[in-house]
Structure formats: structure tokens, C-alpha cells
Amino acid sequence: MGNIQISFKMKNLLYLPVWVLLSVAVYACGQPSTPPSPVHSKAPDEMDPKEAQAAIAEWDSLREVVVKYLDSTGKPEDTIYIAKGFNIPFDDIQDLMDNVGDKSQLFAMLAIEKDSAGNPYLSLIFQAPDTSKRKTIRYYDFTKPCPNNCPD
């Protein structure tokens, strides 16, 4: 009787690889056939979105306090100096980068300019050496301050 039980167990053991292979095949057929989307690799100075949004929100809150203060002092026109941000067209950045000789010497400087009516506004002026041998410092102003050029 001992031999019968052993042969019965060996017989059941032969079904194990078939069962495993069948289970793997069913699992594989249930997986999506589209390849996974590529993973976004962060640039060296790219910020975590939550940290960036928190920093922006913190400035927005502080900016509101300053704007309210200026309004309360009777100088609401001075709120134009409290920038929320700047629109910087990509094509202009590309042109700038094509004309910069030493990219480690590219700076964005805050400045106060005047519009055609003589009203001052806060701007962002880029400063960098050009591609000439003399590395002449050039200035670029293609940004649009927010306010008034804010996104919806």
C-alpha cells in the first residue's frame, strides 16, 4: 500500500509545473499590451512641484500683505513694484542662449523701467557676455511683468 501512495503523490507532482505555467500564461494575458509611458527625468535644478507651489503661494500671501499696506497708505500706484512674476517667451530665451558667450555669467536683474507714458514698472533684465572675443556685456529685456501680464 505504501507504493500506491508514493506513486499517487508523484502523479500529482507532475501537474504542478503545468499548473504554474498555466497560471503565468493567464496572468500575462491579463496585462495591458501597451508599453509603459516613459518616466520624466528631472533636470538638475528642477524643483519638486509641491515645494515650488508652496514657495509661490508663500510669496503670493506676502505680496497681498504688501499690496494692502500700500493701498492703506494712499499709494496704490506703488503696487506695480510688487511683482507676482514674469512671462518669459521661450523663443526669446533660446535667442538669448544662442548669443551668450559664457553661460555661467548669465544673470537676471530686477529693474525699474518706464512705459511710453513715463509710468514706472518692475522688469527683469538679463545680463550676459556675448560671443565676441571681448565678451562684451549685453542686456536683454523681453519679459512681461505680472501684473499686468498675468495668466488667467
Secondary structure, DSSP 8 states (H G I E B T S, - for coil): -HHHHHHHHHHHHHHHHHHHHHHHHHHHHTS-SS---------TT---HHHHHHHHHHHHHHHHHHHHHHHHTT-GGGGGGS--EEE--HHHHHHHHHH-S-GGG-EEEEEEEE-TTS-EEEEEEEEEE-SSTT--EEEE---EEETTS---
